[in-house]
Amino acid sequence: MGGAPAGPAGTGKTETTKDLGRALGLQVVVFNCSDQMNYQSMGQIFMGLAQSGAWGCFDEFNRISVEVLSVVSTQVKTCLDAVREMKINPNKNMFQFEDQGEIQLKITVGFWITMNPGYAGRTELPENLKALFRSCAMVVPDIVLICENMLMSEGFATARDLSKKFMTLYNLAKSLLSEQVHYDWGLRAVKSVLRQAGKLKRADPNVSEEELLMRALRDFNWPKIKVEDRLIFLGLIRDLFPGINAEAKTDEALKDDCA
């Protein structure tokens, strides 16, 4: 089994693969691909996956150079042909992999590749490699709905209204603040802030939910905001949470140690 989810960053390609493997009770091993990978290292990975029966998720697969990908297609096809033969004849659990001799095969093995098409430094997959994977297009999810559900799971009663304010802030910040490499207003950043908001909620259950979310949004993002953008960012937060003044919490012990 295997597939090739493709789509923009933050659409859940790797997480979907991991969740599917978890639901089926299979181990999923994620490999972050780069142009430094060669066909020997890829061959070792395929041998290990075939013998363990685990799924391999190759993140950013189209970062690998096209010369290596042409050999990888042969390696993947060898494993998939062995799986096909084992389905016909379950007793045939050994197969020849390149010049490594015969190795054991577990039929649960699977190969998944994720790709960000159109990004700089990415290569086009050879046609013979594309044919080996079932393609799947991933689109940008409804982050407001995800935000609402995560807030509810963290114990927020007014999750619907707060999720709209949350994403309004991030959408405005993305369009009004300067372009910086380290700025991230996508799903990964949203989840990180929501987990922080949940910790604040459990630590101070009697504080209003708007104040808790405002504090999480301000304090979690503040260190990464450039000085020239801070006035705009604070203005956005004050407009979305009018009349609320959430005091910043400090770790006094850490502050004394750093002094």
BANU-258495 format. One record per residue (C-alpha): chain; x, y, z; residue number from 1; residue in three letters. Coordinates in steps of 0.001 Angstrom, whole numbers, plus 500000, padded with zeros to 6 digits. Example, Ala and Ser with C-alpha at 12.3 -4.5 7.8 and 13.67 -1.06 7.14 Angstrom:
BEGIN
+-------+--------+--------+--------+-----+-----+
! chain !      X !      Y !      Z !   n ! res !
+-------+--------+--------+--------+-----+-----+
!     A ! 512300 ! 495500 ! 507800 !   1 ! ALA !
!     A ! 513670 ! 498940 ! 507140 !   2 ! SER !
+-------+--------+--------+--------+-----+-----+
//
This chain:
BEGIN
+-------+--------+--------+--------+-----+-----+
! chain !      X !      Y !      Z !   n ! res !
+-------+--------+--------+--------+-----+-----+
!     A ! 500000 ! 500000 ! 500000 !   1 ! MET !
!     A ! 501192 ! 503511 ! 499318 !   2 ! GLY !
!     A ! 500348 ! 506907 ! 497915 !   3 ! GLY !
!     A ! 501604 ! 510340 ! 496973 !   4 ! ALA !
!     A ! 499778 ! 513208 ! 498732 !   5 ! PRO !
!     A ! 500717 ! 516518 ! 497110 !   6 ! ALA !
!     A ! 499803 ! 520054 ! 498071 !   7 ! GLY !
!     A ! 500950 ! 523283 ! 499767 !   8 ! PRO !
!     A ! 502761 ! 523280 ! 503116 !   9 ! ALA !
!     A ! 500552 ! 522895 ! 506169 !  10 ! GLY !
!     A ! 497779 ! 520880 ! 504509 !  11 ! THR !
!     A ! 498384 ! 517742 ! 506597 !  12 ! GLY !
!     A ! 500091 ! 515423 ! 504105 !  13 ! LYS !
!     A ! 502461 ! 513799 ! 506584 !  14 ! THR !
!     A ! 499989 ! 513879 ! 509482 !  15 ! GLU !
!     A ! 497306 ! 512174 ! 507364 !  16 ! THR !
!     A ! 499740 ! 509388 ! 506483 !  17 ! THR !
!     A ! 500766 ! 508964 ! 510125 !  18 ! LYS !
!     A ! 497144 ! 508911 ! 511321 !  19 ! ASP !
!     A ! 496176 ! 506324 ! 508696 !  20 ! LEU !
!     A ! 499052 ! 504081 ! 509765 !  21 ! GLY !
!     A ! 498113 ! 504527 ! 513436 !  22 ! ARG !
!     A ! 494495 ! 503579 ! 512678 !  23 ! ALA !
!     A ! 495697 ! 500374 ! 511000 !  24 ! LEU !
!     A ! 498121 ! 499567 ! 513820 !  25 ! GLY !
!     A ! 501223 ! 499983 ! 511646 !  26 ! LEU !
!     A ! 504455 ! 501753 ! 512433 !  27 ! GLN !
!     A ! 505084 ! 504800 ! 510235 !  28 ! VAL !
!     A ! 508688 ! 505982 ! 509875 !  29 ! VAL !
!     A ! 509068 ! 509532 ! 508505 !  30 ! VAL !
!     A ! 512175 ! 510430 ! 506487 !  31 ! PHE !
!     A ! 512965 ! 514074 ! 505694 !  32 ! ASN !
!     A ! 514361 ! 513940 ! 502169 !  33 ! CYS !
!     A ! 517061 ! 516219 ! 500802 !  34 ! SER !
!     A ! 519343 ! 516503 ! 497779 !  35 ! ASP !
!     A ! 522098 ! 514844 ! 499857 !  36 ! GLN !
!     A ! 520400 ! 511442 ! 499705 !  37 ! MET !
!     A ! 521829 ! 508864 ! 497292 !  38 ! ASN !
!     A ! 520556 ! 505587 ! 495911 !  39 ! TYR !
!     A ! 522638 ! 503528 ! 498374 !  40 ! GLN !
!     A ! 521046 ! 505149 ! 501437 !  41 ! SER !
!     A ! 517601 ! 504878 ! 499861 !  42 ! MET !
!     A ! 518223 ! 501185 ! 499147 !  43 ! GLY !
!     A ! 519107 ! 500576 ! 502807 !  44 ! GLN !
!     A ! 515880 ! 502301 ! 503871 !  45 ! ILE !
!     A ! 513750 ! 500196 ! 501492 !  46 ! PHE !
!     A ! 515422 ! 496993 ! 502714 !  47 ! MET !
!     A ! 514692 ! 497896 ! 506332 !  48 ! GLY !
!     A ! 511057 ! 498754 ! 505615 !  49 ! LEU !
!     A ! 510507 ! 495551 ! 503602 !  50 ! ALA !
!     A ! 511902 ! 493368 ! 506401 !  51 ! GLN !
!     A ! 510044 ! 495150 ! 509218 !  52 ! SER !
!     A ! 506696 ! 495593 ! 507434 !  53 ! GLY !
!     A ! 506545 ! 499262 ! 508447 !  54 ! ALA !
!     A ! 505348 ! 502178 ! 506342 !  55 ! TRP !
!     A ! 507895 ! 504687 ! 505102 !  56 ! GLY !
!     A ! 506760 ! 508292 ! 504648 !  57 ! CYS !
!     A ! 509272 ! 510233 ! 502564 !  58 ! PHE !
!     A ! 508660 ! 513903 ! 503298 !  59 ! ASP !
!     A ! 509508 ! 516429 ! 500541 !  60 ! GLU !
!     A ! 510327 ! 513527 ! 498223 !  61 ! PHE !
!     A ! 510840 ! 515787 ! 495212 !  62 ! ASN !
!     A ! 513875 ! 517383 ! 496876 !  63 ! ARG !
!     A ! 515903 ! 514305 ! 495907 !  64 ! ILE !
!     A ! 517930 ! 514798 ! 492714 !  65 ! SER !
!     A ! 516458 ! 513337 ! 489533 !  66 ! VAL !
!     A ! 519477 ! 511060 ! 488998 !  67 ! GLU !
!     A ! 518781 ! 509336 ! 492319 !  68 ! VAL !
!     A ! 515033 ! 509200 ! 491677 !  69 ! LEU !
!     A ! 515551 ! 507203 ! 488478 !  70 ! SER !
!     A ! 517292 ! 504444 ! 490515 !  71 ! VAL !
!     A ! 514760 ! 504752 ! 493359 !  72 ! VAL !
!     A ! 511944 ! 503909 ! 490936 !  73 ! SER !
!     A ! 513609 ! 500543 ! 490223 !  74 ! THR !
!     A ! 514099 ! 499874 ! 493947 !  75 ! GLN !
!     A ! 510466 ! 500659 ! 494773 !  76 ! VAL !
!     A ! 509191 ! 498554 ! 491865 !  77 ! LYS !
!     A ! 511268 ! 495580 ! 493075 !  78 ! THR !
!     A ! 509617 ! 495767 ! 496505 !  79 ! CYS !
!     A ! 506109 ! 496240 ! 495105 !  80 ! LEU !
!     A ! 506532 ! 493313 ! 492686 !  81 ! ASP !
!     A ! 507601 ! 491143 ! 495634 !  82 ! ALA !
!     A ! 504493 ! 492190 ! 497586 !  83 ! VAL !
!     A ! 502321 ! 491351 ! 494576 !  84 ! ARG !
!     A ! 503881 ! 487907 ! 494287 !  85 ! GLU !
!     A ! 503475 ! 487274 ! 498013 !  86 ! MET !
!     A ! 499735 ! 488028 ! 497759 !  87 ! LYS !
!     A ! 499449 ! 485308 ! 495136 !  88 ! ILE !
!     A ! 501746 ! 482889 ! 496979 !  89 ! ASN !
!     A ! 501861 ! 483667 ! 500765 !  90 ! PRO !
!     A ! 504729 ! 481210 ! 501274 !  91 ! ASN !
!     A ! 507053 ! 483298 ! 499102 !  92 ! LYS !
!     A ! 508317 ! 485680 ! 501787 !  93 ! ASN !
!     A ! 511830 ! 486166 ! 500376 !  94 ! MET !
!     A ! 512865 ! 488265 ! 497381 !  95 ! PHE !
!     A ! 516021 ! 489406 ! 495608 !  96 ! GLN !
!     A ! 516847 ! 493073 ! 496234 !  97 ! PHE !
!     A ! 519546 ! 494412 ! 493913 !  98 ! GLU !
!     A ! 522902 ! 492770 ! 494744 !  99 ! ASP !
!     A ! 522119 ! 492347 ! 498448 ! 100 ! GLN !
!     A ! 520936 ! 488769 ! 498053 ! 101 ! GLY !
!     A ! 517551 ! 487509 ! 499207 ! 102 ! GLU !
!     A ! 515876 ! 489387 ! 502047 ! 103 ! ILE !
!     A ! 512718 ! 488722 ! 504024 ! 104 ! GLN !
!     A ! 509473 ! 490492 ! 503155 ! 105 ! LEU !
!     A ! 506523 ! 491435 ! 505345 ! 106 ! LYS !
!     A ! 503411 ! 492110 ! 503313 ! 107 ! ILE !
!     A ! 502330 ! 495141 ! 505373 ! 108 ! THR !
!     A ! 505188 ! 497252 ! 503966 ! 109 ! VAL !
!     A ! 504126 ! 500505 ! 502330 ! 110 ! GLY !
!     A ! 505765 ! 503541 ! 500730 ! 111 ! PHE !
!     A ! 504315 ! 507054 ! 500904 ! 112 ! TRP !
!     A ! 505769 ! 510214 ! 499419 ! 113 ! ILE !
!     A ! 504719 ! 513808 ! 500131 ! 114 ! THR !
!     A ! 505489 ! 516699 ! 497819 ! 115 ! MET !
!     A ! 505188 ! 520484 ! 497651 ! 116 ! ASN !
!     A ! 504825 ! 521071 ! 493901 ! 117 ! PRO !
!     A ! 506126 ! 524298 ! 492411 ! 118 ! GLY !
!     A ! 508534 ! 525219 ! 495229 ! 119 ! TYR !
!     A ! 512128 ! 526237 ! 494551 ! 120 ! ALA !
!     A ! 514665 ! 523433 ! 494572 ! 121 ! GLY !
!     A ! 512100 ! 520733 ! 493764 ! 122 ! ARG !
!     A ! 512488 ! 518259 ! 490899 ! 123 ! THR !
!     A ! 509854 ! 516768 ! 488644 ! 124 ! GLU !
!     A ! 509305 ! 513073 ! 489336 ! 125 ! LEU !
!     A ! 510113 ! 510660 ! 486484 ! 126 ! PRO !
!     A ! 507017 ! 509149 ! 484866 ! 127 ! GLU !
!     A ! 507991 ! 505587 ! 485787 ! 128 ! ASN !
!     A ! 508168 ! 506656 ! 489452 ! 129 ! LEU !
!     A ! 504842 ! 508516 ! 489347 ! 130 ! LYS !
!     A ! 503141 ! 505355 ! 488090 ! 131 ! ALA !
!     A ! 504124 ! 503468 ! 491258 ! 132 ! LEU !
!     A ! 502255 ! 505771 ! 493668 ! 133 ! PHE !
!     A ! 498558 ! 506582 ! 493922 ! 134 ! ARG !
!     A ! 498370 ! 510373 ! 493693 ! 135 ! SER !
!     A ! 496224 ! 512416 ! 496067 ! 136 ! CYS !
!     A ! 495703 ! 516186 ! 496017 ! 137 ! ALA !
!     A ! 495614 ! 517962 ! 499386 ! 138 ! MET !
!     A ! 493941 ! 521364 ! 499724 ! 139 ! VAL !
!     A ! 494229 ! 524040 ! 502407 ! 140 ! VAL !
!     A ! 491905 ! 523030 ! 505280 ! 141 ! PRO !
!     A ! 489296 ! 525180 ! 507021 ! 142 ! ASP !
!     A ! 491580 ! 526379 ! 509815 ! 143 ! ILE !
!     A ! 488749 ! 528234 ! 511601 ! 144 ! VAL !
!     A ! 486887 ! 524932 ! 512061 ! 145 ! LEU !
!     A ! 490066 ! 523177 ! 513236 ! 146 ! ILE !
!     A ! 490742 ! 526054 ! 515636 ! 147 ! CYS !
!     A ! 487193 ! 525869 ! 517025 ! 148 ! GLU !
!     A ! 487414 ! 522120 ! 517660 ! 149 ! ASN !
!     A ! 490836 ! 522368 ! 519287 ! 150 ! MET !
!     A ! 489646 ! 525161 ! 521578 ! 151 ! LEU !
!     A ! 486644 ! 523039 ! 522579 ! 152 ! MET !
!     A ! 488932 ! 520099 ! 523321 ! 153 ! SER !
!     A ! 491029 ! 522398 ! 525535 ! 154 ! GLU !
!     A ! 487921 ! 523322 ! 527556 ! 155 ! GLY !
!     A ! 486913 ! 526698 ! 526039 ! 156 ! PHE !
!     A ! 483134 ! 527248 ! 526195 ! 157 ! ALA !
!     A ! 483103 ! 530152 ! 523683 ! 158 ! THR !
!     A ! 485267 ! 528316 ! 521137 ! 159 ! ALA !
!     A ! 483299 ! 529436 ! 518058 ! 160 ! ARG !
!     A ! 483686 ! 533176 ! 518679 ! 161 ! ASP !
!     A ! 487272 ! 532865 ! 519852 ! 162 ! LEU !
!     A ! 488296 ! 530807 ! 516805 ! 163 ! SER !
!     A ! 487052 ! 533582 ! 514502 ! 164 ! LYS !
!     A ! 489049 ! 536194 ! 516427 ! 165 ! LYS !
!     A ! 492104 ! 533940 ! 516402 ! 166 ! PHE !
!     A ! 492122 ! 533461 ! 512633 ! 167 ! MET !
!     A ! 491185 ! 537099 ! 511965 ! 168 ! THR !
!     A ! 494330 ! 538124 ! 513851 ! 169 ! LEU !
!     A ! 496532 ! 535680 ! 511922 ! 170 ! TYR !
!     A ! 495061 ! 536635 ! 508539 ! 171 ! ASN !
!     A ! 495551 ! 540349 ! 509257 ! 172 ! LEU !
!     A ! 499060 ! 539764 ! 510584 ! 173 ! ALA !
!     A ! 499940 ! 537847 ! 507432 ! 174 ! LYS !
!     A ! 498791 ! 540714 ! 505209 ! 175 ! SER !
!     A ! 499832 ! 543760 ! 507292 ! 176 ! LEU !
!     A ! 503149 ! 542749 ! 508871 ! 177 ! LEU !
!     A ! 506407 ! 542738 ! 506950 ! 178 ! SER !
!     A ! 507548 ! 539675 ! 505010 ! 179 ! GLU !
!     A ! 509931 ! 537670 ! 507208 ! 180 ! GLN !
!     A ! 511307 ! 534160 ! 506720 ! 181 ! VAL !
!     A ! 510617 ! 533169 ! 510335 ! 182 ! HIS !
!     A ! 506981 ! 534379 ! 510373 ! 183 ! TYR !
!     A ! 504562 ! 531459 ! 510295 ! 184 ! ASP !
!     A ! 500796 ! 532058 ! 510335 ! 185 ! TRP !
!     A ! 499799 ! 528587 ! 509153 ! 186 ! GLY !
!     A ! 498307 ! 525497 ! 510766 ! 187 ! LEU !
!     A ! 501465 ! 524480 ! 512635 ! 188 ! ARG !
!     A ! 501697 ! 527855 ! 514376 ! 189 ! ALA !
!     A ! 497956 ! 527817 ! 515133 ! 190 ! VAL !
!     A ! 498202 ! 524431 ! 516858 ! 191 ! LYS !
!     A ! 501165 ! 525564 ! 518954 ! 192 ! SER !
!     A ! 499326 ! 528644 ! 520256 ! 193 ! VAL !
!     A ! 496154 ! 526634 ! 520934 ! 194 ! LEU !
!     A ! 498088 ! 524155 ! 523061 ! 195 ! ARG !
!     A ! 499580 ! 527096 ! 524959 ! 196 ! GLN !
!     A ! 496100 ! 528562 ! 525469 ! 197 ! ALA !
!     A ! 494934 ! 525202 ! 526839 ! 198 ! GLY !
!     A ! 497759 ! 525203 ! 529413 ! 199 ! LYS !
!     A ! 496800 ! 528736 ! 530497 ! 200 ! LEU !
!     A ! 493150 ! 527671 ! 530776 ! 201 ! LYS !
!     A ! 494008 ! 524759 ! 533061 ! 202 ! ARG !
!     A ! 496385 ! 526901 ! 535164 ! 203 ! ALA !
!     A ! 493841 ! 529764 ! 535637 ! 204 ! ASP !
!     A ! 490321 ! 528307 ! 535230 ! 205 ! PRO !
!     A ! 488663 ! 531377 ! 536784 ! 206 ! ASN !
!     A ! 490127 ! 533898 ! 534307 ! 207 ! VAL !
!     A ! 487928 ! 534889 ! 531345 ! 208 ! SER !
!     A ! 488516 ! 532917 ! 528151 ! 209 ! GLU !
!     A ! 489038 ! 536042 ! 526035 ! 210 ! GLU !
!     A ! 491797 ! 537221 ! 528382 ! 211 ! GLU !
!     A ! 493476 ! 533797 ! 528310 ! 212 ! LEU !
!     A ! 493453 ! 533615 ! 524508 ! 213 ! LEU !
!     A ! 494666 ! 537204 ! 524202 ! 214 ! MET !
!     A ! 497577 ! 536432 ! 526535 ! 215 ! ARG !
!     A ! 498470 ! 533275 ! 524597 ! 216 ! ALA !
!     A ! 498366 ! 535072 ! 521231 ! 217 ! LEU !
!     A ! 500415 ! 538008 ! 522469 ! 218 ! ARG !
!     A ! 503024 ! 536228 ! 524602 ! 219 ! ASP !
!     A ! 503598 ! 533277 ! 522279 ! 220 ! PHE !
!     A ! 504068 ! 535431 ! 519153 ! 221 ! ASN !
!     A ! 505832 ! 538403 ! 520759 ! 222 ! TRP !
!     A ! 509419 ! 537061 ! 520656 ! 223 ! PRO !
!     A ! 509297 ! 536432 ! 516892 ! 224 ! LYS !
!     A ! 507728 ! 539796 ! 515950 ! 225 ! ILE !
!     A ! 510270 ! 542295 ! 514623 ! 226 ! LYS !
!     A ! 510508 ! 545630 ! 516455 ! 227 ! VAL !
!     A ! 509049 ! 547613 ! 513551 ! 228 ! GLU !
!     A ! 506021 ! 545263 ! 513404 ! 229 ! ASP !
!     A ! 505262 ! 545179 ! 517133 ! 230 ! ARG !
!     A ! 503123 ! 548342 ! 517210 ! 231 ! LEU !
!     A ! 500908 ! 547012 ! 514409 ! 232 ! ILE !
!     A ! 500629 ! 543581 ! 516045 ! 233 ! PHE !
!     A ! 499646 ! 545055 ! 519424 ! 234 ! LEU !
!     A ! 497096 ! 547293 ! 517686 ! 235 ! GLY !
!     A ! 495492 ! 544277 ! 516014 ! 236 ! LEU !
!     A ! 495228 ! 542422 ! 519329 ! 237 ! ILE !
!     A ! 493718 ! 545464 ! 521098 ! 238 ! ARG !
!     A ! 491134 ! 545894 ! 518310 ! 239 ! ASP !
!     A ! 490104 ! 542218 ! 518485 ! 240 ! LEU !
!     A ! 490012 ! 542130 ! 522305 ! 241 ! PHE !
!     A ! 488793 ! 545654 ! 523257 ! 242 ! PRO !
!     A ! 488873 ! 546624 ! 526911 ! 243 ! GLY !
!     A ! 490941 ! 543599 ! 527943 ! 244 ! ILE !
!     A ! 494333 ! 544077 ! 529564 ! 245 ! ASN !
!     A ! 495960 ! 540690 ! 530123 ! 246 ! ALA !
!     A ! 499052 ! 540917 ! 532280 ! 247 ! GLU !
!     A ! 502052 ! 538971 ! 531054 ! 248 ! ALA !
!     A ! 503138 ! 536106 ! 533272 ! 249 ! LYS !
!     A ! 506821 ! 535819 ! 534075 ! 250 ! THR !
!     A ! 508862 ! 533052 ! 535632 ! 251 ! ASP !
!     A ! 510414 ! 534925 ! 538570 ! 252 ! GLU !
!     A ! 512918 ! 532157 ! 539348 ! 253 ! ALA !
!     A ! 514186 ! 532141 ! 535769 ! 254 ! LEU !
!     A ! 514248 ! 535947 ! 535722 ! 255 ! LYS !
!     A ! 516407 ! 536019 ! 538852 ! 256 ! ASP !
!     A ! 518779 ! 533408 ! 537399 ! 257 ! ASP !
!     A ! 519216 ! 535423 ! 534205 ! 258 ! CYS !
!     A ! 519752 ! 538712 ! 536072 ! 259 ! ALA !
+-------+--------+--------+--------+-----+-----+
//
